[in-house]
Amino acid sequence: MSLFANFGRRLIEARERQARAQVNAILSRLSDETLERAGLSRADIEPSAKADL
């Protein structure tokens, strides 16, 4: 794999982790009823959802 392809893949993976952390941080603020209506539960949200918002 070329240097640029590897760099691009790692950059995309890092941004995906950031986005997942931000979404989980926002979801963790919602009530259990709201999460349930969205088809989610507290267990679905990663416990390490820490993001600077």
C-alpha positions as CSV (number, residue, x, y, z in Angstrom):
1,M,0.0,0.0,0.0
2,S,1.4,3.4,-0.9
3,L,2.3,6.0,1.7
4,F,-0.5,8.3,0.7
5,A,-3.1,5.6,0.7
6,N,-2.1,4.5,4.1
7,F,-2.1,8.1,5.4
8,G,-5.6,8.7,3.8
9,R,-7.0,5.6,5.4
10,R,-5.7,6.5,8.8
11,L,-7.0,10.0,8.5
12,I,-10.5,8.7,7.7
13,E,-10.4,6.3,10.6
14,A,-9.4,9.0,13.0
15,R,-12.3,11.3,11.8
16,E,-14.7,8.4,12.1
17,R,-13.7,7.9,15.7
18,Q,-14.1,11.6,16.4
19,A,-17.6,11.6,14.8
20,R,-18.6,8.5,16.7
21,A,-17.5,10.0,20.0
22,Q,-19.4,13.3,19.3
23,V,-22.6,11.5,18.4
24,N,-22.4,9.2,21.4
25,A,-21.8,12.3,23.7
26,I,-25.0,13.9,22.3
27,L,-27.0,10.7,22.5
28,S,-25.9,10.2,26.1
29,R,-27.7,13.4,27.0
30,L,-31.0,12.2,25.8
31,S,-33.6,10.7,28.0
32,D,-34.2,6.9,28.0
33,E,-37.7,7.5,26.5
34,T,-36.2,9.5,23.6
35,L,-33.6,6.8,23.0
36,E,-36.2,4.1,23.1
37,R,-38.3,6.0,20.5
38,A,-35.2,6.1,18.3
39,G,-34.7,2.4,18.7
40,L,-31.7,2.7,20.9
41,S,-30.8,1.9,24.5
42,R,-28.1,3.1,26.9
43,A,-26.2,-0.1,26.2
44,D,-26.0,0.9,22.5
45,I,-24.1,4.0,23.3
46,E,-20.4,3.4,23.9
47,P,-19.5,4.1,27.5
48,S,-16.3,6.0,26.5
49,A,-18.3,8.7,24.7
50,K,-16.2,11.7,25.5
51,A,-16.1,14.5,23.1
52,D,-15.3,18.2,23.2
53,L,-18.4,19.9,22.1
